[in-house]
Amino acid sequence: MHENRPSDPDGQRPSWDPRFKPCLPTVTLAGATAHHSLCGVFEQADELAALDCSSPGETVAAIEYLLALCFASGTCPASDEEWRSWIREGKSLAPAGAWLRQQAAGAWDLFHPTEPLAQNASLLEDLRESGTGTAQLIIEHAGDYNQHFDHHHLERDSPLPAAHAFLATLTQHAYAPYGRARMSGRRLGAKVTNLAAGRLTGRIRVVTLGKTLGETLRLNLYPPDGPGEPLNTSWNTPGFERRRFDKKAQPRVPRSSADLHSSLGRSVLLRPAHGPHGQVMVDRVLIGAGEVLELDPTRHLQDAVYSETTSGLRKPLWASPSRALWQQAHALYSAVMDDRTGMYARLRSLLPYERTSPGAPYHLWAVGLLANKTLPVAWTHGSYPYAPGMAAHLYRASRRGSVLAEYIALVLKKAATVAAETAFPAMRAADESGQVARLDARYSFWPAAEDPFAELLDEVIERGFDDEDDPVSAPLIAYALELTSKARTQLSQRLDTLPPGDRNNRARARAVALFEEAVSGKRAPAELRGETSVD
């Protein structure tokens, strides 16, 4: 069906016209949803609240692309001083839309015969031979290709609307995990099957959010790295020297900020199809290796927050399956307090202003992809409020908030251990972990602790705007009281699973006594005792 792909060797379009210019799903300030062209997004950026994408990673990838267009069009501040002026005055981003309208129409065609947008037309012959259904394009659907051993899930006929396929392609470029491509490599070279991890895959990407999409883009723009360069509209755009696939990729340094934010981390090709109502769809896709970048932490990872591994290696904050992202929020505020250059230093340089609406003026939105080797597992993300001049208060609140939650979780583990040892005195060592786990309330405590943590930060913001000398201590004590209450309830629910009996009654009593002593004794953090901590 539709074998005359727009990039057929004769360069001719099929008998039907599958041209498609990209558009993005958005939400207006009034809460209405709509699709806007790229030009329309820039021209109405301050009338839009946000993008309305299907996943956090897709939203980040779309923001990355919009930033690339700003840099390519020269719609970006030339210095940190000019950046502050842009934020203060709400500089219009309409010039980026005007620049787009002046570009050749073919450069923005998702199904251009020879230069398809964000794709590699050289994959044409392999697409005919090895293309799969659209599940391969969606990171959350494709798994590691071994999710179903016969790959049947990748062959299912599930066409995507072209707009969805465009966003999924951007997400692949930014976040796709490493692995092997489902193609032979006979035509382009064996290395086209070696899929490197995308430039955002292994770390937490932090985006500063404003009250409008325009403000969000301005907050994340910066003085560009090098002169303006054409962005990566297509792998096959003339003038770009791309890697070949006959040898191992040599990482290249991004030529400019526009190049960085539009880099093609995958070779992708999409095949158009008719939709049931005449709309343009995508029914077959193929994905191969793309470009590999050599990134300088100072120039190319301005949003990165650094942390140390257990072995002492310092690297950008990463998504962890065992530690919730909100427990690392203090690292973001620490960066705002301490970083000398980059995004966080610019945020710190913003002067406090007179508030005109409730809530925090900005949020630090952290997004990461949890993966088990080549298998994507889930998106992890969290939004943390920020107001100029309040980084130190928010750091203290988030760090102490995390310490308190960690302490209570440790107490719950000890209570579960005591209960298991009392209820099952003859249990074998091999069974101990399972018996403790069934009584361990940490698994329900951690999810329950996230909302109180968010409320803690919001309360600190509210008190800080009221010019309190100490907007943190009282909210922390209230937060500690709420966490203790939740933990007590969840521990009781776990212990109630023990059948009635003298031994189990003793197990319950010992576990509860340990918990109560631990959360109120001298060794407990000050806030659990209703006192103010001294940092």
Disulfide bonds with the S-S distance in Angstrom:
none
